[in-house]
């Protein structure tokens, strides 16, 4: 790089084929003119620019008549140069720049994020409370709108007026069902083993080891298996729904669905909600079998029970209502988990960070809904003696 200074009136900077000239204008008008000449490409980019002696006599203008070719390196230089002008309080005129450069500069100006530090400093307590209340109102509105639209879509499905593809439901059933059997079987078996070991401690005090079968039957069928399946599917499938729909939202695929007249609620949300709701009771049945198998293993090899004793005690003390309550609970969990995942995906912000946040919030919201639904169902079933 060479820096030639021919007095105060003209400064020339040469970097390979990129040339930068700063003059005082024609015929001594004292209006600074920045001449951009040559090839402004990445390999010819000006680096370590020396300080240009800028005059505050008038508004700086550009001369690009001898600019041969340019790429993003010219835009980067102009952004840096205009920022320096702004720091010094100088003005400039962009009208003589190429049309493409002007559009890119305007786009770069509008895409700059606000100064969050200043916003935080200027925000007072009342503003923080107002923004918090406004966020609650906005989120509540989104939840009510999503719930209402999903309910109307479900009613249309029962009336045979929806247009979703059956193969999409079958595909989602395969993703939510067989692919989850391995983790469900492992956790279900270990849950039965853990519950049996914990129950064996007080049962040995009263020589009531036989009642470990009752503990396993009622605990696994009514509560443990449904909750375990719901939590696993929330972390596995609910987060996947949020990530899939969030990525589609980021890539503007959902906007394309709406533009083509395809309802996203019918073609994207309904198949996923339907598949997960139908599959969770079957996964719960499988988890019941694995949990009972784990408890039976502890009863036989740790409590010295026979297979026949464990089986007869299980049949005597376990009712069909225990199994029914567990399956109904899983149906509710399927609706809640799928709805939370799809909601977070549809209302995801259009960025990579937003997709990750949507997946995380889908899991958290699903687990919270599972806990609340479990409490409500347990209280109601105990009160009505089911």
C-alpha positions in Angstrom: 0.0 0.0 0.0 1.3 3.5 -0.9 0.1 6.8 0.4 0.8 9.8 -1.8 0.0 13.2 -0.4 0.2 16.1 -2.8 -0.5 19.0 -0.4 -3.8 19.5 1.4 -5.9 19.5 -1.7 -5.4 15.8 -2.8 -4.7 12.5 -1.1 -4.2 9.3 -3.0 -4.2 5.7 -1.5 -3.3 2.8 -3.8 -3.7 -0.8 -2.8 -3.0 -3.1 -5.8 -5.8 -2.3 -8.2 -8.0 -0.4 -5.8 -7.4 3.4 -5.8 -8.8 5.9 -3.4 -8.5 9.7 -4.0 -9.7 12.5 -1.8 -9.7 16.0 -3.3 -11.2 19.4 -2.5 -13.5 19.4 -5.6 -13.1 21.1 -8.9 -12.0 24.7 -9.3 -11.3 25.2 -5.6 -14.9 24.8 -4.4 -13.6 23.4 -1.1 -16.2 20.6 -1.3 -14.5 17.3 -0.5 -14.9 14.6 -3.2 -13.9 10.9 -2.6 -12.9 9.3 -5.9 -13.3 5.5 -6.0 -11.3 4.0 -8.9 -10.1 0.6 -10.1 -11.1 -2.9 -9.0 -12.6 -3.1 -5.5 -12.5 -6.8 -4.9 -11.7 -8.8 -1.8 -8.1 -9.5 -3.0 -7.6 -5.8 -3.7 -9.2 -4.6 -0.5 -7.7 -1.6 1.3 -6.3 -2.6 4.7 -4.9 -0.5 7.5 -6.1 2.7 6.0 -4.2 5.8 7.1 -6.1 8.7 8.6 -7.6 10.8 5.8 -7.5 14.6 6.3 -11.1 15.4 6.0 -12.4 19.0 5.6 -15.6 20.2 7.2 -16.1 22.9 4.6 -19.0 21.1 2.9 -20.9 17.9 2.3 -18.7 15.1 1.1 -19.6 13.5 -2.3 -18.4 10.5 -4.2 -17.1 10.1 -7.7 -17.4 6.5 -9.1 -17.0 7.2 -12.8 -13.7 5.3 -12.9 -14.8 2.5 -10.7 -14.3 -0.7 -12.8 -15.7 -3.4 -10.6 -16.6 -4.0 -7.0 -17.8 -6.6 -4.5 -18.6 -6.7 -0.8 -15.2 -5.2 0.1 -16.3 -1.8 -1.3 -19.4 -2.0 0.9 -17.3 -2.9 4.0 -15.0 0.1 3.3 -17.9 2.5 2.8 -19.6 1.3 6.1 -16.3 1.9 7.9 -15.7 5.3 6.2 -19.3 6.6 6.8 -19.1 5.6 10.4 -15.9 7.7 10.8 -17.7 10.6 9.1 -20.6 10.2 11.5 -18.2 10.2 14.5 -16.7 13.5 13.3 -20.1 15.1 12.7 -19.5 15.4 8.9 -22.2 15.0 6.2 -22.1 13.1 2.9 -24.1 12.6 -0.2 -24.6 9.0 -1.4 -26.5 9.9 -4.6 -23.5 9.4 -6.9 -22.7 5.9 -5.6 -23.8 2.9 -7.8 -27.4 2.0 -7.3 -26.5 -1.5 -6.0 -24.2 0.1 -3.4 -26.9 2.5 -2.3 -29.4 -0.3 -1.8 -26.9 -2.4 0.2 -26.0 0.5 2.4 -29.6 1.2 3.1 -30.2 -2.4 3.9 -27.2 -2.5 6.2 -28.5 0.6 8.0 -32.0 -0.8 8.5 -30.7 -4.2 9.6 -28.6 -2.9 12.4 -29.9 -3.9 15.9 -30.7 -1.2 18.3 -28.3 -0.2 21.0 -29.5 -2.5 23.8 -27.2 -0.9 26.3 -28.9 2.4 25.9 -32.3 0.8 26.1 -31.4 -0.9 29.3 -30.1 2.3 30.8 -33.1 4.4 29.8 -35.7 1.8 30.9 -37.2 2.5 34.3 -39.2 0.4 36.6 -42.6 1.4 35.2 -41.5 0.7 31.7 -40.2 -2.8 32.8 -43.6 -3.6 34.4 -45.4 -2.3 31.3 -43.3 -4.4 28.9 -43.7 -7.5 31.2 -47.5 -7.0 31.1 -47.5 -6.5 27.4 -45.5 -9.7 26.9 -48.1 -11.6 29.0 -51.0 -10.2 27.0 -49.2 -11.0 23.7 -48.4 -14.6 24.8 -51.9 -15.1 26.1 -53.4 -13.9 22.9 -51.1 -16.3 20.9 -52.0 -19.2 23.1 -55.8 -18.5 22.9 -55.5 -18.1 19.1 -53.6 -21.3 18.7 -55.9 -23.3 21.0 -59.0 -22.0 19.3 -57.7 -22.7 15.8 -56.6 -26.2 16.8 -60.0 -26.9 18.4 -61.8 -25.8 15.2 -59.5 -27.9 13.1 -60.2 -30.9 15.3 -64.0 -30.4 15.0 -63.6 -30.1 11.2 -61.7 -33.4 11.3 -64.5 -35.2 13.1 -66.9 -33.7 10.5 -64.7 -35.0 7.7 -63.9 -31.5 6.3 -60.1 -31.4 6.9 -57.7 -31.8 4.0 -54.6 -33.3 5.7 -52.8 -36.2 4.2 -53.2 -39.6 5.8 -49.6 -40.6 4.9 -48.4 -37.7 7.0 -50.2 -39.1 10.1 -48.7 -42.6 9.3 -45.3 -41.1 9.0 -45.6 -39.2 12.3 -47.0 -42.4 14.0 -43.8 -44.3 12.9 -41.6 -41.5 14.2 -43.4 -41.1 17.5 -44.0 -44.8 18.1 -41.5 -47.6 17.1 -38.6 -45.2 17.2 -39.3 -44.5 20.9 -39.7 -48.2 22.1 -36.0 -48.6 23.0 -35.9 -45.6 25.5 -39.4 -46.4 26.8 -38.5 -50.0 27.5 -35.3 -49.1 29.3 -36.8 -46.4 31.5 -40.0 -48.4 32.1 -38.0 -51.4 33.3 -35.7 -49.4 35.5 -38.7 -47.5 36.9 -40.3 -50.8 38.0 -37.0 -52.0 39.5 -36.5 -48.7 41.5 -40.1 -48.6 42.7 -39.9 -52.2 43.9 -36.7 -51.7 45.8 -38.0 -48.5 47.4 -41.2 -50.3 48.4 -39.4 -53.3 49.8 -37.8 -51.2 52.5 -41.0 -50.5 54.6 -42.7 -53.7 53.5 -40.0 -55.8 55.2 -40.7 -54.1 58.5 -44.1 -55.7 58.6 -43.3 -58.9 56.7 -45.5 -57.7 53.9 -43.2 -58.4 50.9 -46.1 -59.8 49.0 -47.6 -56.4 48.7 -44.8 -55.2 46.5 -46.9 -56.6 43.6 -49.8 -54.3 44.6 -47.4 -51.3 44.8 -46.0 -52.1 41.4 -49.5 -52.7 39.8 -51.2 -49.5 41.2 -48.1 -47.3 41.0 -47.0 -48.2 37.5 -50.4 -48.5 35.8 -52.0 -45.5 37.4 -49.2 -42.9 37.6 -45.6 -43.8 37.0 -45.8 -45.2 33.5 -48.0 -42.4 32.1 -45.9 -39.7 33.6 -42.7 -41.3 32.5 -43.9 -41.8 28.9 -45.2 -38.2 28.8 -41.9 -36.7 30.0 -39.8 -38.8 27.7 -42.0 -37.9 24.7 -41.9 -34.3 25.7 -38.1 -34.3 25.5 -37.9 -36.4 22.4 -40.9 -35.7 20.2 -42.2 -32.4 21.6 -38.9 -30.7 21.1 -38.6 -32.3 17.6 -42.0 -30.8 16.6 -40.8 -27.3 17.9 -37.5 -27.6 16.0 -39.1 -28.8 12.8 -41.8 -26.1 12.7 -39.5 -23.5 14.0 -37.0 -24.2 11.1 -39.9 -24.0 8.6 -40.9 -20.7 10.1 -37.3 -19.4 9.9 -37.1 -20.5 6.2 -40.5 -18.9 5.5 -41.9 -22.3 4.4 -45.0 -21.7 6.6 -45.5 -18.4 4.9 -45.4 -20.2 1.6 -48.1 -22.6 2.8 -50.3 -19.7 3.7 -49.6 -17.9 0.4 -50.6 -21.1 -1.6 -53.8 -21.4 0.4 -52.7 -24.4 2.4 -53.7 -24.2 6.1 -50.6 -24.9 8.3 -52.9 -26.0 11.1 -54.4 -28.8 9.0 -51.3 -30.0 7.1 -48.6 -29.5 9.8 -50.1 -29.3 13.3 -53.0 -31.7 13.1 -51.1 -34.8 11.8 -48.5 -34.4 14.5 -51.1 -33.9 17.3 -53.2 -36.8 16.1 -50.2 -39.1 15.8 -48.8 -38.4 19.2 -52.2 -38.5 20.9 -52.9 -41.9 19.4 -49.5 -43.4 20.0 -49.0 -42.4 23.7 -51.6 -45.0 25.1 -49.8 -47.8 23.2 -46.5 -46.7 24.5 -48.0 -46.5 28.0 -49.1 -50.2 27.7 -45.6 -51.2 26.7 -44.2 -49.2 29.6 -46.7 -50.9 31.9 -45.4 -54.3 30.8 -41.8 -53.4 31.2 -42.4 -51.8 34.6 -44.2 -54.8 35.9 -41.5 -57.0 34.6 -38.9 -55.0 36.5 -40.9 -55.1 39.7 -41.4 -58.9 39.3 -37.7 -59.4 38.8 -37.0 -57.7 42.2 -39.8 -59.6 43.9 -38.5 -62.9 42.8 -34.8 -62.5 43.2 -34.7 -60.0 46.1 -37.9 -60.7 48.1 -37.9 -64.4 47.5 -41.4 -64.4 46.0 -42.5 -67.0 43.4 -43.9 -66.0 40.0 -47.3 -67.4 40.9 -47.5 -65.4 44.2 -46.5 -62.2 42.5 -49.0 -62.7 39.7 -51.9 -63.6 42.0 -51.4 -60.7 44.3 -51.1 -58.4 41.2 -54.4 -59.6 39.8 -56.2 -59.4 43.2 -55.3 -55.9 44.1 -55.0 -54.2 40.7 -58.3 -53.0 39.1 -59.1 -52.3 35.5 -59.8 -48.7 36.6 -56.0 -48.3 37.3 -55.2 -49.2 33.8 -58.0 -47.0 32.4 -56.9 -44.0 34.3 -53.4 -44.4 33.1 -54.4 -44.7 29.5 -56.7 -41.7 29.7 -53.9 -39.7 31.3 -51.6 -40.6 28.4 -54.3 -39.4 26.0 -54.3 -36.0 27.8 -50.5 -35.9 27.8 -50.4 -36.6 24.0 -52.6 -33.6 23.3 -50.6 -31.3 25.7 -47.1 -32.3 24.5 -48.0 -32.1 20.8 -49.8 -28.8 21.3 -46.9 -27.3 23.2 -44.3 -28.4 20.6 -46.3 -27.2 17.6 -47.2 -23.9 19.3 -43.6 -23.1 20.1 -42.6 -24.0 16.5 -45.3 -21.8 14.8 -44.5 -18.8 17.0 -40.8 -19.2 16.8 -38.7 -16.1 16.0 -37.0 -16.3 12.6 -33.4 -17.1 13.7 -31.2 -20.0 14.7 -31.3 -18.9 18.3 -35.1 -18.8 18.2 -35.3 -22.4 17.0 -33.2 -23.6 20.0 -35.2 -21.4 22.4 -38.5 -22.8 20.9 -37.3 -26.4 21.4 -36.3 -25.7 25.0 -39.5 -23.9 25.9 -41.5 -26.7 24.3 -39.9 -29.3 26.7 -40.3 -27.0 29.7 -43.9 -26.1 28.9 -44.8 -29.7 28.2 -43.4 -30.9 31.6 -45.3 -28.2 33.4 -48.5 -29.1 31.7 -47.9 -32.8 32.5 -47.4 -32.0 36.2 -50.5 -29.9 36.3 -52.6 -32.4 34.4 -51.4 -35.2 36.6 -52.4 -33.3 39.8 -55.8 -32.5 38.4 -56.5 -36.1 37.2 -55.2 -37.6 40.5 -57.4 -35.3 42.6 -60.5 -35.9 40.6 -60.1 -39.7 40.4 -59.5 -39.9 44.2 -62.6 -37.7 44.9 -64.9 -39.6 42.6 -63.3 -42.9 43.8 -62.2 -44.3 40.4 
